[in-house]
Amino acid sequence: MIARRHFLQAGLAASALWGASGFGNWSRLAAQQRLGQDDLIGTGGPGNVTLIHITDIHAQTQPIWFREPEINLGVGEAQGLVPHVTGAAFRKLYGIEDGSPLDYALTYDDFVALGREYGRMGGLDRIATVLKAIRAERPDALLLDGGDTWQGSLPALRTEGADMVRLFNALGTDAMTSHWEFTLGIDRVNEIIETELDPAFLGANIFDAMWDEPAYEPFKLFERGGTSIAVIGQAFPYLPIANPSWMFPDLSFGVRQERMAEVVQEARDAGAEVVVVLSHNGFDVDRKMAAQVPGIDVILTGHTHDALPEPVLVGNTHLIASGSHGKFVSRVDLDVQDGALKGLTHRLIPIFSDVIAPDPEMTALVEETRAPFKDEMAEVLGTTESLLYRRGNFNGTWDDLICNALISEREADIALSPGFRWGASLMPGQEITREDVFNATAMSYPEAYRSEMTGETLKLILEDVADNLFNPDPYYQQGGDMVRVGGMGYRIDIGQPVGSRVTEMTLLSSGEKIDPSKTYVVAGWASVNEGTEGPAIWDVVESHIRNQGTVSIDPNTSVDVVAG
């Protein structure tokens, strides 16, 4: 495997994962019905320091379905590299057998059939069991949270993140960084940090905009296994672009590559033998930063929700991608000798909910946080005949459902829905509850607007979002995935420059080409503009589902993608 070969060439310990410890035996274990908790958790590798990484859980405390992307396109130097490899190509790259547990966990093919065989994934009480098993072997392991923790569910929305703060405190989290946390508003974020939060809240790239000085602690030194480890926080760099800046008006962000280099050196000067960056940059941004900032041993990457079964080595920096929504936990064992990293062993642990026993204490605490909202969340709104998922560069079926709701409930010609990556999947035949809708919509600026836009404006919006996603320079990739569109089709050539990627825009109801000078009624949600008016998106979607009774989403062929 590529990453394994690179480790050997670099003279470091190769990734253990399942390469030498049973990786190829997974499907046989499943077939023999011998796949058990110990097989999943395993044991660590050699070393004296253990890191545990969880990221992008998006307030999901329960076992869920979550389909991985079918389309994840890389551009520029990242074209064809992980994490921009999916499906059969991904399985071939890592030697994953078709139909195996890892096929189900890490790729999208046959998701429904494999999901019925292997069950849901995640659940904080299962994660707690894994953490206890690791700590039984390595009591001083560092638990690091990559952010996007306090947002993404009805209880998190209602409690302004208090439920997730309480639960991650109980897990024994040592440090965290951030992104969607700031959509709770700056006052609430600071209240949590000052009065509720146990772990260190780190953000080397977060500055006070007025005074141009650091707003939060940039890094923290930990002593573990006789070793000094610096954990540097890197918050999502583009918060004021991707999310409403009026919610945190006195802060500025950015990649701040020179600042990162300064903090790395500051940490080394303070005695750090190992430097770990706890990042919410996104994988391609972290890959570029690793190549340009010396002295970083490990980047625990987040934001883009990628799950990779082996580290990616960039120079002497190891990039670890641990997925999202509680599907995986990464264990990283570091062998530190003579003040330097000599070896690294990584294990991506998939949280199969039917295999890993729930931890009773965490089960009780989770249920306590959910109890005030349990009846509200459990109400059934309808049923889906289709697999509902949201993950990939373009529309998922959850997005199509939201767009359909916007068009019907808001009487619009065209619908726009943000390219969010968060939100659990639903299986065909499954009842749709209010909790399910909130898992795909819960946020602090949910207003579903209705406005008029010219064809020219629509083109500008699509081009702007496309450049945020497909700019060849990772430092200019400033958003999520492509805006989801309902009622309109288009062609996109991701290899073209900004302004020339989107063509053949068509109004689906009539088949007519979008006229740049004509005005269309457009409905959308999650506008970053202050003062946006309209009903909450979850009310719009709920009304639509109730009116439909049974939801069925036709395959979306309205976007023609040219990948280069």
C-alpha angles and dihedrals in degrees: 000000000000099000092044092052091050091054092053092048090050091053093240128124111279121246107273098197102129098316094099099011107057106299092136093045097065099097091046090051090051093047090051090046089237099119104125143166094270090053090056099043097037121166132290130256130247119297144086102251127060126194123193116198130197122167144169095016090154094206094298106151097162132071107268145177113251123175117207119228127283092196121041108152125194124205135196113001091351094062110125094004127113131300085034093069121093143174119357093359090056092049091049092049093054099031094246115165119233112256094017125130090257090051088058095042099045108028138045104228116114089359095157096048094043092044091057088052100044102027134211125337135218131022125164092240090057090047088052089056091053092048092051091050092052092045091050086063098033109021095183096053114144116237110207125188117205096204138248085103107124098054137062111067140067095251092048090050094047094047095040090239096311093122093055093044090054093047095048090047087055091051088060098245113187102194141355142186129204157229119145088030088083092060086076085071130258095269093054093045092053091045090055093047093048101041113014112027124093101181122073112266105221131190119151091176097051112101137178101252095213099047097028092226133123113286098193139025108288099203144351130216118225127189110217130158091355089304133113111228124188116207111197119195121221114185123202103291099213103050095129089054102040096036135033109289090198088072091064103020098163097055134085126192133175133147090277095192093181090050090052090052090051093050092048089054091045089053092049090049088052089059104268112161092184127033118205122183113208097203141187094179098110124251101277093046089051091048090056093044091050089054094050105036114065125208101043113127100183135013114197097202130204146158099072092066094229120161115200124180092213134036120256114230118217109179102309095334122102117211115207120194115192105181125230148268093043094292093127143023120201121216115196120186116196125201104208118184131167091001097305141087110261101169143006132202121190132193122184105205115203112213102224101184095206092053105041113067116233117249105242096217093052091043090056093046093048091050090049091056091047098044098089090056102033099106093043092051095045096059110120115229101177143305133274124223090187134065104257114208139150118200129105141066093284140030120328122193093258087056091048090052091051091048091049089051092051093050095047100037097039096037094235136156095217134021129207122198124180120254094246118166097202126092134090123255128243126215124232110271093024122133114245112229130188088253089059092054092049091049086064099038112024109130141122099253102046102147113142104217128200118204145145122257133177121235087249091057091049090052091050091051093051093046093049094050091044091055090050088056105033105033106131091227108075091210088067095050094103108162146040125270126317117302109262115238131203126190093017136076130200145168121243127193105192092194094065123093123260112293093026104065100084122064141147095043107185135186102231097206092063105015089235122141114254108260112221091215097044123094121232132189107245128187124193145143143220095049113179090216116108116241097028110163132210142089119302112273093236090059090050093050093044092053091050093049092048090050091049097043092192118038121214121176118201117219108275111235097156096104116069108200122200106193099190 
